[in-house]
């Protein structure tokens, strides 16, 4: 098939299963990786982006997009590709530019410049040239020299190599075969805020913020132990920065989530408003209780898709589908994954069950290391941190063996003890589904992992559940659903309406023998 105008939907569908090759023997190629599902190509400087002058051919082994000889227009082409799509670019005399979070790119060029603007922390570079580049321009804070290597009598090759700290920490790669580049330029590309992929190393900033919140709270009222982050206003909107426990000046109502269980640890359901007692700074408050069946949950599911789970992918998909089915119609569910040593938001919080099910069919193949603790921090920070005052839960399906325990590549940036302490500032209940399949590794790794995951759950007011393997998760899910239904939302109007920024301790009790309450101990009145 050969066409002069590109059909983007055709190209995407084909490229999903076949390699994409972009060729321009008449000029340069500029590629930008963006969010979205479409492929766009157009002549540089053209007002139209419908791909005139670009032919698309398709074979059983590849999709080829080739720029035709220009007819009075620019010889250069520009391309926008969706995140995660591997590609090849090939020119004769034109310049090549790649920008964004490149998954896997192969570059071939006889002459012209090569410019790469990619996230260097997670991208491997292997750039090889037959002749020394005329100009080499790399970041001064990066050790990226171009070195010469002999390959035969009177023959040499010039290489710029940039490896990741380990293969498990590398998301993307660029391999280039050049002949006589005029310029070789490398720049670091900062991953934008809100991007679905985040290196696990960015978790440190989140934990620093939570620890700063803890220090601030302790400075305001040393006797206090922990705070909620934000509360709904009279308009029903939620305020506050991620990691901040704030009560905005326009807010007149406090909302807190409370989990209640009996003396045996079993969830207590069907409690009414009169069963609760709320005291703020020792003063009893008049409350209202939202029925747990009516108050929606923000339920984020974090899947361990590291390399050790490769044989369990189908079971992981089935268990997650069943978990989604247990959510109520007004609940919102998000799917996250730890894969390639990174946090990956597969779908944001949504009540669209069709979109969730469709995404489950396209789970990333399990690969990479297990910086689990860092990924849990990023899963909390991605959406739930900004939804304080709502009923938030993070379900983690994993054997819990962070590479800090195993000693393998790509360990978390922080020890588990620091995560557990910082988790006391999260307004999200964490429910690990702990897979005992990690016991096959021996060396007491699974025992250590379980202890840390259980402490994390307890610190956030959640609960740890166990399953022999991913294939055995389904019997656990009704217990998890019952646990979530035992989380109540309590709202009240504080008698003290002076919002002076102080920390206010809140005590919640239940009028029932043996009742155990798990709730945040207060908030900042700002």
N, C-alpha and C positions, 0 to 999 in steps of 0.2 A: 504494500500500500504506500502511495506517495502523494503528499498534499503540500500545497504552498502555504496554507494557513494552519497553524497548529490548533488542534482540538485539545485543550488542557485536560479534560476529563479522560480522553483516550490515553494521553501520555502518562497520566498518573496511574491509571489502572494497569497499563502495561509495565511501567517502571516498578510497580509494587512487586512484580514477580520476575522481572528481567532487568539486566543492567541498563543504565541510561548513559548514552555517549553523546556529548555535545561537541560538534566539530565546526570550526570556522577557519578555512584555509586562506581567507581573504582579509582578515582583520583580527581584532582582539575579542576576548570573552570576559565578561564580568558576571560573576555568580554571587548571589546573596541568598543565604539560608534564612527562611522566615517561618513564623508560625502560620499554619493553615494547611489546606489539603491540595491546593492547586499549583500547577506549573505554569509559569508565564515566560515567554521569550519575545523580544522585540528588537528592532534596530535602534541603536543609540541615537537619541535626538528625535525619534519618531513620536508624534502625538498619539499614535495608535499602538496598543499593546496586543494586537491580534496575531502577530507573528508573520506578517507578509515578508516574503523573501526567505523564509525558513522552511525547509522541507523535512518531513517526518517520515521515516520508514521503519517498518517493524518486521522482525524476523523471529524465529523460535528462540533465538539466543540473546537478542538485545533490542533496545529501542534506540534508534539513531536520529538525532536532530541536527541537521546540517544547514549552515548558512549558505545560500546561493550567491553567485557573483552579484555584487551590488549594481544597481542600475540608477546611478545618480544619487544614491543615498549613502549613509554612513556604512563603512565596511564592518564596523564593530557591532556586536550584539550584547544585550543584557538579559540575564536570566534570574528568575526567582524560583527557588526550589523549597519544598516543605521540609521541615525538620525530620531528620532520620533517613533521608533518601540518599543512597550511595550514587556516585556519578564519576564519569571520566570527561575531561576536557582536552581538546587537541587543537593546536593552531600551527601555522607555519611561521608567520612573521609578526603576528599580533601580540599585544600585551595580554596577560592573564591576571585577573584579580578574583580572589575568593574571600568572602566576608561572612562571618557568623559561625554557628556551631556545626561545623562540618562533621558528618558521620564518617564517611570514607570517600576520599577523593584520589583519583589518579590523574596526573598532569603530564602532558607531552607537548613540548614546544621546541622549535628549531631556533628561533630568534625572538627578541622582544623581552619584556620585563615580566617578572613574577612577583605579585604582591599578595601576601597572606595576612589576613586579620582574623585570628582565630583564638579561642580560649586556650592559652598555652598550657595551663595547669593540667588540662585533660586531653590534650591533643599531641599525638606523636608525629614528628616531622622526619621525613627521609627524603632530602632534596639532593639530587646528583646532577652534576653538569660536566660535559666533556671539556669545556674551557672555563677558565676562571671568570666569574661574573665581573662585569665592569665596575659595578657599585654594590656593596653589601651594606644594608641598613637594617640593623636589629636593635631591640630595646637595650639601653645601656645597663639595665639591672638584670639582664639575662645573659648567661654564658652560652652564646650561640655562634661560635666561630665557624668559618668555612675552612675546612682542612683539605690538604692535598694528599692523595694516595696513589702510589705507583700501581699500574695494572699490567705493565709489560714493558719491553724495551722502548725507551723514549716516549712512553705513554703514561699519562696521569689522569686522574679524575678528581673533581672537587666535590666535597660533600658538606652539607649542613645537616647534622643529626640532632634531634631533640627527643629524648625518651622521657616517658613518665617515671614517677618514682617507682612504679611497678606497672606491669601490664594490667593488673586489676584496677588501677586508678585511671586508665585511659579510655575515654569515650570515643574519640575520633582519631583519624590518621590522614595525613596527606603524603602521598608518594609522588615525587616529580622526577621525570627524566628530561633534562634540558640539554641543549647543545651549546649555545653561545648567548646566555642571557645578558642583556645590557644592565639590568638592575635586579637584585634579589632583595626584597623588602619583607620583613616579618614584624607584625605588630600584635600586641595582646588585645583580645576582644573581651570586654567585660560582659558577663551574662546578665541580661536585664532583669530587674526586679519583676516578679510575676512569671518568669520563664518556667516551663514545666520541669526542666532539668536543672538540678543544682548539685555541685560537687559537695561531698560530705564534709569537706573542710570548712565550708561556710557556716557550719553549726556553731562554731566558737562564738561568733558575734551574737547569736541568739542566746546562748547560755550566759554570756557576759551581761546581756540586757536583763535576764531574769535575776542574776545575782545582784545587779545594781538595784533592782526593785526590792529585793530582800533587804539589802543594806539600808535603803531609804525607809522602808517600813519599820525596821528595828530602831532607826534613829528617831522616828516620830514617836513611837511608843514601844520601848524596849520589851515590855511584857508581852506584846503581841507576837504571834508566831507566823501568821501567813495571811494573805489577802486575796480577795477577788480582784478581778481586773477591771471590769466596767459593768455598768448596769443600764437597763433600758430607761429611756426618758418617757415622759408622758405621751409623746408621740409614737412610742413603740420602737424607736430607733436605738441602736446601740452605738456607744462612743468609746473613745480611748485608743491609744496606740498599742500595738502589739507589745506585750510584756509590761504594761502599765496597769496598776490597780487604781482606777480613777472613778470618782463619783462627780460627774459634771455639775456645774452650778445650776443648770436648768433642770436637773433631774430631781424628782420628788418621790420616786418610788424605787425601792431596792428589790432586786430579784436574785435569788440564790437557788442553786440546785442542791438537793439533799437526797442521799441514798440511805435507806433504812433496812436493816436486817434484824432478825431475832437473835437470841443468845446462841443459837446453833449456826449462825451465819447465813440462814435462809432469807431471801428477800421478803419483805413485808409489803403486801399489796393492799389496795382498797382503803388506805387511810384517808381520813377527812380533815378539814381545816381545824376542827376542834381537837384533833389528836396531837397538834403541834403547839409548842411554846417557843416563842422567839424573844430573846432579850438582847438589847443593844446597850452596851456599857452598863449592864445590870438592870436596865429599865425595860419592862415588858412592853411589847409592841402589838398593835392590832394587825392581824395578818389576813391574807387570803391565800389559798393553795390552789394552784392549777392542777387539775386531774392529770396524772401521768399519761393516761390514754389520749389526752387531748394535746398535751404539750409536745411539739415535734422535737426530734433528736437530730443533731448534726453528727452523723456517723461516718468516720473516716476509717478505711480498711487499708492497712499497710501489709503488703505481701512481700515475703522474703523470696526474691527471685535471684539470689546469688547462685554461683556455679554449683553448689552442693545440692540444689533442689531441681536440677535439670530433669531428672527422671520422674519428678512429681508434678510436672506442669499441668497435665490433664486433671489430676486430683485437686490441685490448687484452684483450677478454673471451676470445677464442680462445687467445691466447698464454698467458694466466694459467691457463686450464683445462688446457692442455697441461703447464704447469709443475707444477700440482697432481698430474697423472697420473704425473709422474716421481718424485714423493715416494714413499718406501717406506711400507708399512702402519703401521709403528710411529713414523714421523715425525709431528710436529705442524706444522700450517701455519696461519698467520694472514694475513688480507687487510687491508691498510691502503690509504688513498688520500690524496693531496693534492688537495683540491678546495675551492672557495670561499675560498681563502687559508688553509685550516685543515687540521689533521691529523684524519683520520676513520678510526676503527677499524671496519672493516666486519664482520669476524668476529675473535674472539680466537683464540689458538692452539687447535687442535682436530685430532683425527685422524678426525673425521666428514667424509668426503669428500662425502657428500650435502649437508650443511649448507653446505659451501664452494661446491659447484656451484650450489646454489639461490641463494646470495647473489650469485654472478656474474651471474645473470640480472637482478639489480636494482642494477646499478652506478649510482652517482650520475652525472648528466649532467655532463660536463666544463665547468667554469666557474670564473672567478676567476683570480687571479694565481699566481705561481710562487715562493713563499718556500721553495724546495726544501731548502736547507741546514737551515733551522729544522725543517722537517718530518722530515728524516732523524733529527735529534736526538730528536724526539718519538716517532718510530717505534721507535727503540732503547729509549727510556725507558718506553714503554707496558707492555711485558711482559719483554723480553729482559734488561733491566738487573737484574731480580730473579732471574734464572736463571743466575747465574754458576756456573761449574763444569760447565755443560752445553754441548753442541755447538750454538752459536747462529749463525745466518746471517741477514742482511738483504739481500734482493734488491731493487734499486731499478731500475724500468723508467722511463726518462726521457731527454729530450734534454739534461738537466743544466743548462739555461739558467735559473739563478736570476735573479730580477728585479734583483738587485744587478749582474748582468752587463748585462742589457738596459736598465736604467734605468727600467723601468716601475713601476707602483704595486705595493705589497705586497712589497717586497724583504725578504730575511731580516734578522733583527736583528743578526746578526754576520757578519763577513767570513769567507770560506772558510778563510783561514789559521788563524783561531781554532778553527773546527770541526775542521780536520785535526789540529791540535795536541791538542785535547781528545779526539779519536777514539782517540788512543793509550791512553786509560784505559778504553775500552769493551772488554768481553769478548764481542764480537760481530764476526764477519767480514762485511764489507760487499762485496757483489758487484753493482756497477752493470751493467745491460744498457744501454749507451749508444747512443742513437738518433741516427744521423747525419742524420736528417731535419731537425734543427735548423740544418743548413747553409743551408737555404733563406732564413734570416733575414739571412745575410751578416754584415758588420761584425765578422768574426772571433769572434762570440759562441760558436759551436760549438767552435772550437779552445780558447778559454779554458775553457769548461765541461768539455771532455774532460780537460784538464790537471788541473783541480781534482778531478774525480771519480776519476781514476787515482791521484792522491796519496792521496785518502781510502781507496781500496781497499787500497793498499799499506800504509798506516799501520795498518790493522786486520787485516792478514794475508789479505785477500781478493784478488780479481782482477777487472779490468774486462774486459767482453766488449762487442763492438760489433755493431750491426745497422743496415742501411740505414734501416729504418723499423719500426714496430710490426708491419707485415705480414710482415716478414722475420725475426722473432725465432726461430721454431721451429728452424732449423738450429743456433742457438746453444745451445739447451737441453741436448742431450746432453753438450756440453763442460762446461756448468755442473754437470750431474749427476755427471760424472766428477770434477770438482774437489771437490765435496762429499764424494764417497766417499774422497778422499785425506786427509780430516781424521780423525785418530785421537784416541782418548781414552786418555791415559796416566795411570795411577793408581799411587801408591806410598805407603808408610808412612814418613814421615821418621825418620831415625835420631835426630835431635834432637827429643825430645818436650817440650822446654821452650818453651811457647808464651807468650813474653814480650812480644808486640806488635811485635817487630822485623821489619824487611823482610828477606826471604830471597831472594837471587838464585838462580834455577834455570837451568841450561844443559842443553839437550836436543840430542843429536847422533844421526845415523843412520849405521850401518856400511854405507855404499854409496858408491861413487865418484860425486862430483858432486852428492850429495844436498843439497838446500836445505830448511832447516827454518824454518817460520814459527810461532812460539809466544810466549806471554807470558813475560816474563823473570823472574817471581817472584810472591811473595804476602806478605801481612802475616800473621804467626803470632800470632793473638789468640784 
